Protein backbone atom coordinates (compact mmCIF):
# COMPACT_ATOMS: atom_id res chain seq x y z
CA UNK A 1 0.00 0.00 0.00
CA UNK A 2 2.66 2.48 -1.00
CA UNK A 3 0.96 4.02 -3.99
CA UNK A 4 -2.33 5.85 -4.45
CA UNK A 5 -3.28 5.87 -8.10
CA UNK A 6 -5.78 8.29 -9.60
CA UNK A 7 -9.23 6.82 -10.31
CA UNK A 8 -8.79 6.99 -14.07
CA UNK A 9 -5.94 6.79 -16.55
CA UNK A 10 -3.78 3.86 -17.48
CA UNK A 11 -0.72 5.97 -18.29
CA UNK A 12 -0.14 6.91 -14.66
CA UNK A 13 3.41 6.43 -13.42
CA UNK A 14 3.18 4.19 -10.32
CA UNK A 15 6.42 5.74 -9.08
CA UNK A 16 5.27 9.36 -9.32
CA UNK A 17 6.20 11.09 -6.08
CA UNK A 18 2.82 12.77 -5.63
CA UNK A 19 1.10 9.36 -5.62
CA UNK A 20 3.22 7.80 -2.87
CA UNK A 21 1.57 7.22 0.49
CA UNK A 22 5.03 7.06 2.08
CA UNK A 23 5.78 10.56 0.79
CA UNK A 24 2.48 11.98 2.05
CA UNK A 25 3.08 10.40 5.47
CA UNK A 26 6.66 11.67 5.66
CA UNK A 27 5.90 15.29 4.78
CA UNK A 28 2.80 15.34 6.96
CA UNK A 29 4.78 13.91 9.87
CA UNK A 30 7.38 16.70 9.56
CA UNK A 31 4.69 19.38 9.24
CA UNK A 32 2.63 18.18 12.20
CA UNK A 33 5.72 17.85 14.40
CA UNK A 34 6.60 21.43 13.45
CA UNK A 35 3.21 22.47 14.88
CA UNK A 36 4.02 20.67 18.14
CA UNK A 37 7.56 22.05 18.49
CA UNK A 38 6.73 25.59 19.72
CA UNK A 39 4.09 24.19 22.07
CA UNK A 40 6.52 21.73 23.64
CA UNK A 41 9.48 24.11 23.92
CA UNK A 42 8.07 25.97 26.97
CA UNK A 43 7.73 22.57 28.67
CA UNK A 44 11.34 21.75 27.84
CA UNK A 45 10.31 18.67 25.87
CA UNK A 46 11.03 17.30 22.44
CA UNK A 47 8.23 15.43 20.68
CA UNK A 48 9.67 11.96 21.49
CA UNK A 49 10.03 13.01 25.14
CA UNK A 50 6.42 14.23 25.07
CA UNK A 51 5.34 10.77 23.88
CA UNK A 52 7.19 9.18 26.81
CA UNK A 53 5.49 11.58 29.20
CA UNK A 54 2.09 10.77 27.66
CA UNK A 55 2.74 7.06 28.27
CA UNK A 56 3.75 7.74 31.88
CA UNK A 57 0.79 10.07 32.49
CA UNK A 58 -1.57 7.40 31.11
CA UNK A 59 0.04 4.81 33.35
CA UNK A 60 -0.29 7.07 36.39
CA UNK A 61 -4.05 7.38 35.76
CA UNK A 62 -4.34 3.62 36.38
CA UNK A 63 -2.72 4.01 39.78
CA UNK A 64 0.37 2.09 38.72
CA UNK A 65 3.70 3.35 39.98
CA UNK A 66 6.11 2.73 37.14
CA UNK A 67 6.68 1.31 33.70
CA UNK A 68 9.75 -0.63 32.68
CA UNK A 69 11.95 0.71 29.88
CA UNK A 70 10.80 -2.27 27.79
CA UNK A 71 7.14 -1.43 28.43
CA UNK A 72 7.67 2.20 27.41
CA UNK A 73 9.55 1.12 24.29
CA UNK A 74 6.75 -1.30 23.39
CA UNK A 75 4.05 1.35 23.91
CA UNK A 76 5.93 3.78 21.68
CA UNK A 77 6.95 1.06 19.21
CA UNK A 78 10.57 2.03 19.67
CA UNK A 79 13.72 0.08 20.37
CA UNK A 80 14.62 0.06 24.10
CA UNK A 81 18.14 1.20 23.15
CA UNK A 82 16.61 4.33 21.59
CA UNK A 83 14.31 4.89 24.55
CA UNK A 84 17.00 4.67 27.25
CA UNK A 85 18.95 7.86 26.36
CA UNK A 86 15.69 9.78 26.15
CA UNK A 87 14.72 8.55 29.63
CA UNK A 88 18.13 9.61 30.96
CA UNK A 89 17.51 13.14 29.62
CA UNK A 90 14.04 13.21 31.20
CA UNK A 91 15.62 12.11 34.48
CA UNK A 92 18.22 14.90 34.20
CA UNK A 93 15.31 17.33 33.74
CA UNK A 94 13.82 16.03 37.00
CA UNK A 95 10.67 14.70 35.32
CA UNK A 96 11.21 10.96 35.85
CA UNK A 97 13.07 8.67 38.20
CA UNK A 98 14.74 5.47 37.03
CA UNK A 99 15.29 2.60 39.45
CA UNK A 100 16.24 -1.05 39.19
CA UNK A 101 13.39 -3.49 39.65
CA UNK A 102 13.55 -5.42 42.91
CA UNK A 103 11.97 -8.41 41.14
CA UNK A 104 14.39 -8.37 38.17
CA UNK A 105 17.71 -6.51 38.49
CA UNK A 106 17.99 -6.34 34.69
CA UNK A 107 14.80 -4.27 34.43
CA UNK A 108 14.81 -0.50 34.85
CA UNK A 109 11.57 1.02 36.13
CA UNK A 110 10.59 4.56 35.21
CA UNK A 111 8.21 6.62 37.31
CA UNK A 112 7.08 10.22 37.29
CA UNK A 113 8.55 12.62 39.80
CA UNK A 114 6.27 15.21 41.39
CA UNK A 115 7.55 17.69 38.81
CA UNK A 116 6.84 15.23 36.00
CA UNK A 117 3.32 14.60 37.23
CA UNK A 118 2.70 18.35 37.60
CA UNK A 119 3.89 18.98 34.04
CA UNK A 120 0.73 17.22 32.84
CA UNK A 121 -1.31 20.27 33.92
CA UNK A 122 0.80 22.50 31.66
CA UNK A 123 0.52 20.03 28.75
CA UNK A 124 -3.26 19.62 28.84
CA UNK A 125 -3.83 22.45 26.34
CA UNK A 126 -1.47 21.01 23.72
CA UNK A 127 -3.94 18.67 21.93
CA UNK A 128 -6.69 21.27 21.43
CA UNK A 129 -4.12 23.87 20.38
CA UNK A 130 -2.71 21.49 17.78
CA UNK A 131 -6.22 20.81 16.45
CA UNK A 132 -6.90 24.55 16.23
CA UNK A 133 -3.59 25.28 14.47
CA UNK A 134 -4.13 22.51 11.95
CA UNK A 135 -7.53 23.96 11.05
CA UNK A 136 -8.99 20.50 10.53
CA UNK A 137 -12.23 19.28 12.05
CA UNK A 138 -11.78 17.05 15.08
CA UNK A 139 -13.90 14.37 13.38
CA UNK A 140 -11.45 14.35 10.44
CA UNK A 141 -8.51 13.91 12.79
CA UNK A 142 -10.33 11.11 14.63
CA UNK A 143 -10.98 9.38 11.29
CA UNK A 144 -7.34 9.88 10.25
CA UNK A 145 -6.21 8.42 13.59
CA UNK A 146 -8.41 5.37 13.00
CA UNK A 147 -7.08 4.84 9.47
CA UNK A 148 -3.45 5.33 10.54
CA UNK A 149 -3.93 2.88 13.41
CA UNK A 150 -5.27 0.27 10.97
CA UNK A 151 -2.35 0.87 8.60
CA UNK A 152 0.13 0.61 11.47
CA UNK A 153 -1.46 -2.64 12.63
CA UNK A 154 -1.25 -4.04 9.10
CA UNK A 155 2.39 -2.93 8.75
CA UNK A 156 3.28 -4.57 12.08
CA UNK A 157 1.46 -7.76 11.02
CA UNK A 158 3.55 -7.70 7.83
CA UNK A 159 6.71 -7.65 9.95
CA UNK A 160 7.49 -3.93 9.73
CA UNK A 161 9.48 -3.82 12.97
CA UNK A 162 10.83 -7.38 12.99
CA UNK A 163 14.34 -6.31 11.94
CA UNK A 164 14.44 -3.65 14.67
CA UNK A 165 13.62 -6.20 17.36
CA UNK A 166 16.38 -8.63 16.49
ABEGO torsion letter per residue (X at the ends): XABBBBABEAABBAABAAABAAAAAAAAAAAAAAAAAAAAAAAGBBAAAAAAAAAAAAAAAAGBABBBAAAAAAAAGBBAAAAAAAAAAAAAAGABBBBBBAABAABBBBBBBAAAAAAAAAAAAAAAAAAAAAGBBAAAAAAAAAAAAAAAAAAAAAGAAAAAAX
